[in-house]
Amino acid sequence: MKIIFFGTSDFSKTIFEALVKNGYSPILWGKDKNFEEFKSLKPDFCVVVAYGRIIPKEWLAIPKYGFLNIHPSLLPKYRGPSPIQTAILNGDKETGVTIILMDEKIDHGPIVKIQNLKIKNQNYKELERELAELGGRLLIEVLPDWVSGQIKLKEQNHEEATYTKKFSWLDGKINWNKPAEEIDRQIRALNPEPGTWTMWNPSTGSSRAGKILKILEAKIYEKQTYHEHDEIYIGVVYAAEGENDHVFIPCSRGHIEPLIVQVEGKKSLSIKDFLNGHRDFIGLTLS
C-alpha cells in the first residue's frame, strides 16, 4: 500500500516511526509539494499528524481510503492547535487520541477510533510523548480493519465541540495571586514553549530589577517547613526552614517551589545551582 504522511512535529515523528517499525513504508510529504505531484503518486491513503497546514479540499478525494488524522484529544473536545497544553491547563483528569477521517473542516470529520488516557500530573512533553505512543499503537491497530472496510464511522457531536488557541509569550506570564495548583498547571503546560515567566520587582533595588526570570520547572510546595507564625507575602521568595537548596513562593492559596529557572540572557539552572550564585534571590518580590 502506498501511504503519504503529513507531519512536522515530535508528536508526528513518533507516529511515523510506529508505521515504519510495523512494516509500512510511508512517504514523507514536504510543504513545498504541489497538487499535481501528490495526484501522480496515487496514494492508497494519507496520514496527517500535527501538520500545521490545512489540506486543500480537492486533495481529500484522491486517496482510495482517504486521509486519516491523528489528533491528541477526545474529539469533539479541544479541536485546534493546542489540545495537550489546554488539557493540562484546565486540570483535566483524562485526555486521549482520536483518529478521524478528514473532511474540509479542521478536526471535524467522523471518528474512526478513540482511546482515553489518564493525566497524572505530567508536563507537556511527557504527556505529548505518551499520547504520541498511544496514537502510533492505535493507528497500527486500526489500519487493517480500515482498509478492509470493517470500521463503522461515528459522527462527532459538533454541538459539543470546543476549540483551543495557539499560546503566546503573554500567556506564560505568572500571576502569583492565583492558586498554586493553577500556576503549577501553567508551568507544566506551557514549557518549553512559549515558556512561563515572572519579573524581578523593580522596587526591590536588585541589580536584576525589571528583568525576566523564566520558571521552566516547578512543583507545588507541600512540606510547609517554614514557621507558621511568620508573616509571608504573595510573590515573595522564602527559603524553606533548614534547607538551603529549596525556596518557595506563596500564591493566593498554597506555594510553588521552583526547580529549574533561567535569568534573562543566561542559561537554565537547577534551583540549587542558581542559589549558589544568587543568594539574594531569597527575600525578593516577584511580579
C-alpha positions as CSV (number, residue, x, y, z in Angstrom):
1,M,0.0,0.0,0.0
2,K,1.2,3.5,-0.8
3,I,0.9,5.8,2.2
4,I,1.7,9.5,2.3
5,F,2.5,11.0,5.7
6,F,1.9,14.7,6.5
7,G,3.5,15.7,9.8
8,T,6.0,18.3,11.2
9,S,6.4,17.8,15.0
10,D,7.9,15.5,17.6
11,F,4.4,14.1,18.1
12,S,4.1,13.2,14.4
13,K,7.6,11.7,14.3
14,T,6.7,9.1,16.9
15,I,3.7,8.0,14.8
16,F,5.8,8.0,11.6
17,E,8.3,5.7,13.4
18,A,5.5,3.4,14.5
19,L,4.4,2.9,10.9
20,V,7.9,2.1,9.8
21,K,8.5,-0.3,12.7
22,N,5.4,-2.2,11.7
23,G,6.3,-2.8,8.1
24,Y,4.7,0.3,6.5
25,S,6.8,2.5,4.2
26,P,5.2,5.9,4.3
27,I,6.4,8.7,2.0
28,L,7.1,11.9,3.9
29,W,5.3,14.9,2.3
30,G,7.0,18.3,2.3
31,K,5.1,21.6,2.4
32,D,6.6,22.7,-0.9
33,K,5.0,19.9,-2.9
34,N,2.0,20.7,-5.2
35,F,-1.2,19.0,-6.1
36,E,-0.1,17.5,-9.4
37,E,2.9,15.8,-7.7
38,F,0.5,14.5,-5.0
39,K,-2.0,13.2,-7.5
40,S,0.7,11.5,-9.6
41,L,1.7,9.3,-6.6
42,K,-1.8,7.7,-6.5
43,P,-1.7,7.1,-2.7
44,D,-3.9,4.5,-1.1
45,F,-4.4,6.6,1.9
46,C,-2.7,9.5,3.8
47,V,-1.9,10.0,7.5
48,V,-2.0,13.6,8.9
49,V,-0.4,14.3,12.3
50,A,0.2,17.8,13.6
51,Y,0.9,19.1,10.1
52,G,0.3,22.8,10.8
53,R,-1.2,23.4,7.5
54,I,-4.7,22.9,6.0
55,I,-5.1,20.1,3.5
56,P,-6.9,21.6,0.4
57,K,-10.4,20.2,-0.2
58,E,-9.6,18.8,-3.6
59,W,-6.8,16.6,-2.2
60,L,-9.2,14.7,0.1
61,A,-10.8,12.6,-2.6
62,I,-7.6,11.4,-4.2
63,P,-6.6,8.5,-1.9
64,K,-8.7,5.4,-2.1
65,Y,-9.0,5.2,1.7
66,G,-9.0,8.9,2.4
67,F,-7.0,11.0,4.9
68,L,-6.7,9.8,8.5
69,N,-5.9,12.4,11.1
70,I,-4.5,11.5,14.5
71,H,-5.5,14.2,17.0
72,P,-4.4,14.2,20.7
73,S,-7.7,14.9,22.4
74,L,-11.1,13.2,22.8
75,L,-12.9,14.9,19.9
76,P,-15.0,16.9,19.6
77,K,-13.3,18.3,22.7
78,Y,-10.3,20.5,22.1
79,R,-10.2,20.9,18.4
80,G,-7.4,23.2,17.1
81,P,-3.6,23.7,17.7
82,S,-3.0,23.1,21.4
83,P,-5.2,20.2,22.8
84,I,-2.4,18.8,25.0
85,Q,-1.5,22.1,26.7
86,T,-5.1,23.0,27.1
87,A,-6.0,19.7,28.8
88,I,-3.2,20.3,31.3
89,L,-4.1,23.9,31.9
90,N,-7.7,23.1,32.6
91,G,-6.8,20.4,35.1
92,D,-8.5,17.6,33.1
93,K,-8.2,14.1,34.6
94,E,-8.1,12.4,31.2
95,T,-7.4,13.1,27.6
96,G,-6.8,10.7,24.7
97,V,-6.3,10.2,21.0
98,T,-8.9,10.3,18.3
99,I,-8.4,9.1,14.7
100,I,-10.8,10.7,12.3
101,L,-11.5,10.6,8.6
102,M,-10.6,14.1,7.5
103,D,-13.1,16.4,5.8
104,E,-12.6,20.0,4.7
105,K,-13.1,21.4,8.2
106,I,-10.4,21.4,11.0
107,D,-10.7,18.3,13.3
108,H,-14.3,17.9,12.2
109,G,-14.5,14.5,10.4
110,P,-16.2,11.3,11.6
111,I,-14.4,9.2,14.2
112,V,-12.6,6.1,13.2
113,K,-11.2,5.2,16.6
114,I,-10.9,6.9,20.0
115,Q,-8.9,5.9,23.1
116,N,-8.7,7.6,26.6
117,L,-5.6,8.3,28.6
118,K,-5.4,9.4,32.2
119,I,-3.5,12.6,33.0
120,K,-1.2,12.0,36.0
121,N,0.5,15.4,36.7
122,Q,2.7,15.1,33.6
123,N,4.3,18.1,32.0
124,Y,3.6,18.9,28.3
125,K,6.5,16.9,26.8
126,E,5.7,13.9,29.0
127,L,2.1,13.9,28.1
128,E,2.8,14.5,24.4
129,R,5.1,11.5,24.3
130,E,2.6,9.2,25.9
131,L,-0.2,10.4,23.5
132,A,2.1,10.0,20.5
133,E,2.9,6.4,21.5
134,L,-0.8,5.7,22.1
135,G,-1.6,7.3,18.7
136,G,1.0,5.1,17.0
137,R,-0.4,1.9,18.6
138,L,-4.0,3.0,17.7
139,L,-3.1,3.6,14.1
140,I,-1.4,0.3,13.7
141,E,-4.4,-1.5,15.3
142,V,-6.9,0.2,13.1
143,L,-5.3,0.1,9.6
144,P,-6.1,-3.5,8.7
145,D,-9.8,-3.1,9.6
146,W,-9.9,0.3,8.0
147,V,-8.7,-0.8,4.6
148,S,-10.9,-3.9,4.7
149,G,-14.0,-1.8,5.3
150,Q,-14.8,-3.3,8.7
151,I,-14.9,0.0,10.6
152,K,-18.2,1.9,11.1
153,L,-17.6,5.6,11.3
154,K,-19.2,7.7,14.1
155,E,-20.1,11.3,13.5
156,Q,-18.8,13.8,16.1
157,N,-21.3,15.7,18.1
158,H,-20.5,19.1,16.7
159,E,-22.7,20.9,19.2
160,E,-20.2,19.8,22.0
161,A,-17.1,20.9,20.1
162,T,-14.6,23.1,22.0
163,Y,-11.7,24.9,20.5
164,T,-8.1,25.7,21.5
165,K,-5.8,28.5,20.6
166,K,-2.1,28.9,19.9
167,F,-0.5,30.1,23.1
168,S,1.7,33.2,23.1
169,W,4.5,34.6,25.3
170,L,2.0,36.7,27.2
171,D,0.1,33.5,28.2
172,G,3.2,32.4,30.1
173,K,3.2,35.4,32.5
174,I,2.8,34.0,36.0
175,N,0.3,35.8,38.3
176,W,1.2,34.9,41.9
177,N,-2.3,36.0,43.0
178,K,-3.6,32.7,41.5
179,P,-3.7,29.4,43.5
180,A,-0.6,27.3,43.4
181,E,-2.4,24.5,41.6
182,E,-3.3,26.8,38.7
183,I,0.3,28.1,38.4
184,D,1.7,24.5,38.6
185,R,-0.6,23.6,35.6
186,Q,0.5,26.7,33.7
187,I,4.2,25.8,34.2
188,R,3.6,22.2,33.2
189,A,1.6,23.1,30.2
190,L,3.5,26.0,28.6
191,N,7.1,24.7,28.8
192,P,9.2,24.6,26.7
193,E,7.1,26.9,24.5
194,P,6.0,29.6,24.9
195,G,7.5,29.4,28.4
196,T,6.4,30.7,31.8
197,W,8.0,33.7,33.4
198,T,7.9,36.3,36.1
199,M,9.6,39.7,36.7
200,W,12.1,40.8,39.4
201,N,10.1,43.5,41.1
202,P,11.6,46.9,40.2
203,S,11.0,48.2,43.8
204,T,13.4,45.6,45.3
205,G,16.5,47.5,44.4
206,S,18.2,44.4,43.0
207,S,20.6,44.8,40.1
208,R,18.3,42.5,38.2
209,A,15.2,44.6,38.9
210,G,12.8,44.6,35.9
211,K,14.4,41.6,34.3
212,I,12.6,38.4,33.3
213,L,13.0,35.2,35.2
214,K,11.8,32.1,33.4
215,I,10.5,29.3,35.6
216,L,10.9,26.2,33.5
217,E,10.1,23.5,36.0
218,A,8.4,23.7,39.4
219,K,6.1,21.8,41.8
220,I,3.6,22.6,44.5
221,Y,5.5,23.0,47.8
222,E,4.0,20.6,50.2
223,K,6.3,20.5,53.2
224,Q,5.2,23.7,55.0
225,T,8.6,23.7,56.9
226,Y,8.5,27.4,57.5
227,H,7.4,28.9,60.8
228,E,3.6,29.1,60.7
229,H,3.6,32.2,62.8
230,D,5.9,34.1,60.4
231,E,4.2,36.5,58.0
232,I,4.5,35.5,54.4
233,Y,3.6,37.6,51.4
234,I,2.3,36.6,47.9
235,G,5.1,36.6,45.3
236,V,8.0,36.9,47.9
237,V,10.7,34.3,47.7
238,Y,11.3,32.4,51.0
239,A,13.8,29.8,52.0
240,A,12.5,26.5,53.3
241,E,13.4,26.2,57.0
242,G,16.7,24.3,57.5
243,E,17.0,23.7,53.7
244,N,19.5,25.9,51.8
245,D,18.7,24.4,48.4
246,H,14.9,24.9,48.5
247,V,12.8,28.0,48.2
248,F,9.1,28.6,47.8
249,I,6.9,31.4,46.6
250,P,3.5,32.0,48.2
251,C,0.4,32.2,46.0
252,S,-3.1,33.2,46.8
253,R,-3.5,29.6,48.0
254,G,-0.6,27.3,48.5
255,H,3.0,27.7,47.4
256,I,5.2,27.0,44.4
257,E,8.7,25.6,44.6
258,P,10.8,26.4,41.6
259,L,13.1,23.6,40.4
260,I,14.7,24.9,37.2
261,V,15.0,28.6,36.4
262,Q,16.6,30.9,33.8
263,V,17.5,34.5,34.2
264,E,17.0,36.6,31.1
265,G,20.0,36.2,28.8
266,K,21.6,33.3,30.9
267,K,21.5,29.5,30.7
268,S,18.9,27.5,32.7
269,L,20.0,26.2,36.1
270,S,18.7,23.9,38.8
271,I,17.5,25.9,41.8
272,K,20.4,24.6,43.8
273,D,23.0,25.9,41.3
274,F,21.0,29.1,40.8
275,L,21.0,29.8,44.6
276,N,24.8,29.2,44.8
277,G,25.3,32.4,42.7
278,H,22.2,34.3,43.7
279,R,21.6,34.1,47.4
280,D,19.9,37.5,47.2
281,F,17.1,35.8,45.4
282,I,15.7,34.9,48.8
283,G,13.5,37.8,50.0
284,L,12.9,39.2,46.6
285,T,9.4,40.0,45.3
286,L,8.4,38.6,42.0
287,S,5.6,40.2,40.0
